[in-house]
Amino acid sequence: MMSDEPTSQPTPQQLVGDLVELLTVERTGPDSFVGAQQKNGVGRMFGGQVIAQALQAAQATVEDGKEAHSLHAYFLRSGKEGVPTHYSTARDFDGRSFANRRVVAAQDGAAILNLTASFQAPEPGLEHDDAPMPDVPGPDELRCDTELRREYADKAGLTGAVRALMLRPRPIEMRTCDRLHWMNSEPRPPKAHGWFRAAAPLPDDPALHRAVIVYASDFTLLGTSALPHGLSWMRGELVGASLDHAIWFHRPARADEWLLYATDSPWTGGGRGFNRGRIFNLEGQLVASVTQEGMLRRRT
């Protein structure tokens, strides 16, 4: 069988360099920006990309040392690769401790995403942390998802665009603790655990690390609601799309160090799947919480 993979693969440093460039928005006015386009991108724009770029646009308008602590986004239309994405930012509130920004992402004059982000100046306060990290194998005990994907693609006989999508080089290294929806067709509880980090070191920019965590948080999340049904997008059995995405940042974290993403789906129905995620650092501390609802339908 002829290979559908390119003969030369980019290095992890090149992939992460491209990611940093992708998530660096260009200012076109005091509160307007344009996002970079995915190199060699085709088809639908990755949801994590547009959320991360919108957050970067919001972060670029906030001063006084305030940091993003939460965002809420709604996907309105599918974004398209190869089309410029424009980000218009509204400065809804600037207080002594908190600030709020509203961002509209648009392509060809039509809004594709609305995002609201809240910012806070760091301060001491009451603390408790009642979210123990799940007891799962550490990243050094697991194989890279790239190897697992190649084995699956060979076993399933994937070719053409489907194989290229499955095996495309990624700037985020992932190591899965469980069997995800594309790995088998056996129904299993709607829970998944996996480690992720940037595939190479990132610059020391906390705003960029938050954007990369947002980007990575859109991987695997919606697929959690498919696990009890034994169905997969990769096998052409599902139609799905993210409807919204929210994330709360609890403490600083580096996106180029291993982070555990624990996801679960407490409910699915009415053509929608609801998913939650918790992100932990290697010390077992909860660094972020995520929720997402997505359209989820059996392909007929």
C-alpha positions in Angstrom: 0.0 0.0 0.0 1.4 3.4 -0.9 1.9 5.8 2.0 -0.3 8.9 2.3 2.2 10.5 4.7 4.8 13.1 3.6 8.3 11.8 3.3 9.7 14.4 5.7 8.0 15.3 9.0 8.4 18.7 10.8 10.4 18.7 14.0 8.6 19.3 17.3 10.3 22.7 17.5 8.9 23.6 14.1 5.4 22.4 15.0 5.4 24.4 18.2 6.9 27.4 16.4 4.0 27.2 14.0 1.6 27.0 16.9 3.0 30.1 18.5 2.7 31.9 15.2 -0.9 30.6 14.8 -1.9 31.9 18.2 -0.2 35.3 17.8 -2.9 37.7 16.5 -2.0 40.8 14.5 -3.4 44.1 15.7 -5.2 46.0 12.9 -6.7 48.7 15.1 -7.0 49.7 18.8 -9.4 46.8 19.5 -9.3 44.8 16.3 -7.1 41.9 15.3 -6.7 39.3 12.6 -5.7 35.7 13.3 -3.0 33.8 11.5 -4.1 30.8 9.3 -3.2 27.2 9.9 -0.3 26.2 7.5 -1.6 23.9 4.9 -5.0 24.0 6.6 -8.0 22.7 4.7 -11.7 22.3 5.5 -13.2 23.3 8.8 -11.2 25.4 11.3 -10.4 23.7 14.6 -12.5 25.1 17.4 -9.6 25.3 19.8 -7.8 27.6 17.3 -10.6 30.2 17.1 -11.1 30.2 20.9 -7.4 30.6 21.6 -7.1 33.4 19.0 -10.1 35.2 20.5 -8.6 34.9 24.0 -5.3 36.3 22.7 -7.2 39.3 21.2 -8.9 39.9 24.5 -5.7 39.6 26.5 -4.0 42.1 24.2 -6.4 44.8 25.3 -6.1 44.3 29.1 -3.5 46.1 31.1 -2.6 46.6 34.8 -1.3 43.1 35.3 -4.8 41.5 35.1 -4.9 37.8 34.0 -7.7 35.8 32.4 -9.4 33.7 34.9 -12.4 32.5 32.8 -13.9 32.6 29.3 -17.2 31.5 27.8 -17.6 31.1 24.1 -20.4 30.1 21.7 -19.7 28.7 18.2 -22.1 30.2 15.8 -20.9 29.0 12.4 -18.1 26.7 11.3 -14.9 28.6 10.6 -13.1 27.8 7.3 -9.4 27.4 6.7 -7.8 29.7 4.2 -10.1 32.6 5.1 -8.9 35.5 7.3 -10.5 35.6 10.8 -11.1 39.0 12.2 -11.5 39.6 15.9 -13.4 42.7 17.2 -12.9 43.4 20.9 -15.3 45.4 23.2 -13.9 46.8 26.5 -17.1 46.2 28.5 -15.6 46.8 31.9 -12.3 47.9 33.6 -12.3 48.0 37.4 -9.6 48.0 40.0 -9.6 44.2 40.4 -11.5 42.9 37.5 -12.0 43.6 33.8 -14.2 42.1 31.1 -13.8 41.8 27.3 -16.2 40.7 24.6 -14.8 39.3 21.3 -16.6 38.6 18.0 -14.7 36.4 15.5 -15.9 36.8 11.9 -15.1 35.5 8.5 -16.3 37.1 5.3 -18.4 39.5 7.4 -20.3 36.7 9.3 -19.8 36.0 13.0 -18.4 32.5 13.7 -17.8 32.8 17.5 -18.8 35.0 20.4 -16.4 35.0 23.4 -16.6 36.8 26.8 -13.5 36.7 29.0 -13.0 37.9 32.6 -9.7 39.1 34.0 -8.5 39.7 37.6 -5.4 41.2 39.2 -3.8 38.4 41.2 -4.5 38.6 44.9 -4.3 36.4 48.1 -7.6 35.0 49.5 -9.4 32.0 51.0 -8.2 28.7 49.5 -9.4 25.1 49.3 -8.8 22.4 46.7 -11.2 19.5 46.9 -10.5 18.0 43.5 -8.1 15.1 43.9 -6.3 14.1 40.7 -7.4 10.7 39.4 -5.1 7.8 40.0 -3.9 7.0 36.5 -0.5 6.0 35.0 1.9 8.9 34.6 3.0 10.1 31.1 6.3 8.2 31.3 4.4 5.0 31.6 2.3 5.6 28.5 3.0 5.5 24.7 2.6 8.6 22.6 -0.7 8.9 20.8 1.2 9.3 17.5 2.2 5.6 17.7 -1.3 4.5 18.7 -2.8 6.4 15.8 -0.4 4.9 13.3 -1.2 1.4 14.5 -4.9 2.1 14.3 -4.6 3.6 10.8 -2.7 0.5 9.6 -5.0 -2.0 11.3 -8.2 -0.2 10.0 -6.7 0.2 6.5 -7.3 3.9 6.5 -6.2 5.7 3.3 -6.4 9.1 1.7 -7.8 12.1 3.5 -9.0 10.1 6.5 -5.5 8.6 7.1 -3.8 12.0 6.6 -6.2 13.5 9.2 -5.5 10.8 11.7 -1.7 11.0 11.3 -1.1 14.7 10.7 1.8 16.0 12.9 0.5 17.9 15.9 2.2 20.6 18.1 0.5 19.1 21.2 2.0 15.8 22.4 -0.7 13.5 23.9 -0.5 10.3 25.9 -3.9 8.5 26.5 -4.6 6.5 29.6 -7.8 4.9 28.3 -9.3 3.7 25.0 -10.8 6.6 23.2 -13.8 6.5 20.9 -11.8 5.8 17.8 -9.8 3.0 19.3 -12.7 0.4 19.6 -16.5 0.1 19.2 -17.2 -1.3 22.7 -19.5 0.9 24.8 -17.7 2.1 28.0 -18.4 4.6 30.7 -18.2 8.3 29.7 -14.8 9.0 31.3 -11.4 9.5 29.8 -7.9 10.5 31.0 -4.9 11.7 29.0 -1.8 13.8 29.4 -0.9 16.6 27.1 1.9 19.2 26.6 3.4 21.3 23.9 5.7 19.2 21.9 8.6 21.6 22.5 9.4 24.4 24.9 7.3 27.6 24.7 8.3 31.2 25.3 7.9 32.4 28.9 4.7 34.3 28.3 1.8 33.4 30.7 -0.8 34.7 28.3 0.5 32.4 25.5 0.5 29.4 27.9 -3.2 30.1 28.7 -4.0 30.3 25.0 -2.2 26.9 24.4 -4.1 25.3 27.2 -7.4 26.6 25.7 -6.3 25.3 22.3 -5.6 21.8 23.7 -8.7 21.7 25.8 -10.8 21.2 22.7 -9.1 17.9 21.9 -10.9 14.7 23.1 -13.6 16.6 25.1 -16.7 16.1 22.9 -15.6 12.5 22.2 -16.2 11.6 25.8 -20.0 11.8 25.3 -19.6 9.2 22.5 -18.0 6.5 24.6 -21.2 4.9 26.1 -22.5 4.5 22.6 -19.5 2.8 20.9 -19.6 5.2 18.0 -16.8 7.2 16.4 -16.4 10.1 14.0 -13.3 8.4 12.6 -15.4 5.4 11.5 -18.0 7.7 10.0 -20.7 6.8 12.5 -21.3 10.2 14.1 -22.0 13.8 13.1 -20.8 16.3 15.7 -19.8 19.9 16.3 -19.0 22.0 19.4 -21.7 24.4 20.4 -20.0 26.2 23.3 -16.9 26.1 25.4 -16.0 27.5 28.8 -12.9 27.3 30.9 -11.8 28.6 34.3 -8.1 29.1 35.1 -7.5 28.3 38.8 -3.7 28.7 39.0 -0.8 29.4 36.6 0.4 26.5 34.6 2.9 25.9 31.8 1.5 24.3 28.7 4.9 22.8 27.8 4.9 20.7 31.0 2.7 17.6 31.4 -0.9 18.3 32.3 -3.5 15.6 32.9 -6.9 16.1 31.2 -9.7 14.2 33.0 -13.0 14.3 31.1 -16.5 13.0 31.8 -19.9 13.3 30.3 -22.7 13.2 32.8 -25.5 13.6 30.2 -26.3 13.2 26.5 -29.6 13.6 24.8 -31.7 15.5 22.4 -28.9 15.5 19.8 -26.5 17.1 22.3 -23.7 15.8 24.5 -22.5 17.6 27.7 -18.9 17.2 28.7 -16.7 18.4 31.6 -13.0 18.5 32.0 -10.5 19.0 34.8 -6.8 19.8 34.1 -4.1 18.9 36.7 -0.4 19.6 36.8 2.2 16.9 37.8 1.9 18.0 41.4 -1.8 16.9 41.4 -3.1 20.5 41.6 -6.2 21.5 39.7 -5.1 24.2 37.3 -8.3 24.6 35.1 -11.8 23.4 34.7 -13.6 23.1 31.3 -17.2 22.5 30.2 -18.6 22.0 26.7 -21.8 21.0 25.0 -21.8 19.8 21.4 -24.2 18.6 18.8 -24.0 14.8 18.7 -26.0 12.7 16.2 -25.8 9.2 14.8 -25.0 9.4 11.1 -27.8 7.9 9.0 
